[in-house]
Amino acid sequence: MSSLYFHIPFCKQACHYCDFHFSTVQKTYRPVMDAMLAEMDLQANFLADKKLTSVYFGGGTPSLLPDVDLGNFIEKAHRNFEVQADAEITLEANPDDLTADKLRFYKNIGINRLSIGTQSFFDDELELMNRSHHAQQAISAVKRAQDVGLENITIDLIFGMPKSTLAKWNENLKTAMALQVPHFSAYSLTIEPKTALHKMVENGQVILPTEEESLAQYRALCAAAKTNGFAHYELSNYGKPGFESRHNTSYWNGTPYLGIGPSAHSFNGEIRQWNVANNAAYAKNIGTKNTWFEKENIAEKDRFNEFVMTGLRTAKGISLQTIETRFGAQIADQLLADAQSKLECGKLALHKNTLTIPEEYWMLSDGIIADLFWVE
């Protein structure tokens, strides 16, 4: 089984924290849309297994797409691949784009999962992030989607915001839980280089919470999720039973996927490739002798490190038996030896031959995982 990803590189406005590839200028819109349709034909054989269990529209802002363009992508996906009858088909959306008519259209063409970028339910935080919606629009958008029968909804939240308090964060969580969505993602605010928020922090315009304050918000998040029946199945993801993100889980499991659009990445089990992060260059080079992507064969060391990195971000963890099968007994033994000090202090756990990071240490997972990497 495989997955298909579309990167829609356009937004109404630039969120201050975002470092994904996007443009707020629409002059390359039509050439990029045409190029993405062409790329689907050109790359149709990249995946050996054409059975798709998930299709994902990310960005950027996919909810900006006119109905005809979104419909064209769905139609061509069905033409070039075997989209399974129960495939998860997700579209990321801004709350202010979600009219009742648009939601009904999504449902009619097969979109069965919405990822709504709520981020916060406080207008001052949304303004600081330069989001295009306000809090009440986010609440209304979720309820409208539920009213038209799109019940598989995930929302995004960000903790560790400037000027945020534990009380304010708890109010965010209370509002999120009241919406009765079956999944949500919650991210610690990351200050990415070259973003507007990075400049604000450097200039002293905004003050970030302390590490202890962010950790308190994370603990409140975990407690609220557990109380409301959500499984914390990956570092930043929480789902009711049966509503875990199939698309993201495929990434963590190393399932092959094809990425379409500027800056999109692809992986077929042996080769990783990534498209140019430039709309004009991408559109110009599709279908010509000039390439629009770079690629590399993944070395065994890199495949191991990726397996460890993605697996230990999940509650499922990594099986030492799987490590031995994929990489050999010597590598499995070395991993266990490298893990010993973390096992002794409780930052790693070993149960039924599977390594996991206990939830209380997930906020420290990057450092824990890095110590287990295969380094030559």
Secondary structure, 3 states (H helix, E strand, C coil): CEEEEEEECECCCCCCCCCCCCECCCCCHHHHHHHHHHHHHHCCCCCCCCEEEEEEEEECCHHHCCHHHHHHHHHHHHHHCEEEEEEEEEEEECHHHCCHHHHHHHHHCCCCEEEEEEECCCHHHHHHHCCCCCHHHHHHHHHHHHHCCCCCEEEEEEECCCCCCHHHHHHHHHHHHHCCCCEEEEEECCCCCCCHHHHHHHCCCCCCCCHHHHHHHHHHHHHHHHHCCCEEEECCEEECCCCCCHHHHHHHCCCCEEEECCCCEEECCCEEEEECCCHHHHHHHCCCCCCCEEEEECCHHHHHHHHHHHHCCECCCEEHHHHHHHHCHHHHHHHHHHHHHHHHHCCCEEECCEEECCHHHHHHHHHHHHCCCCCC
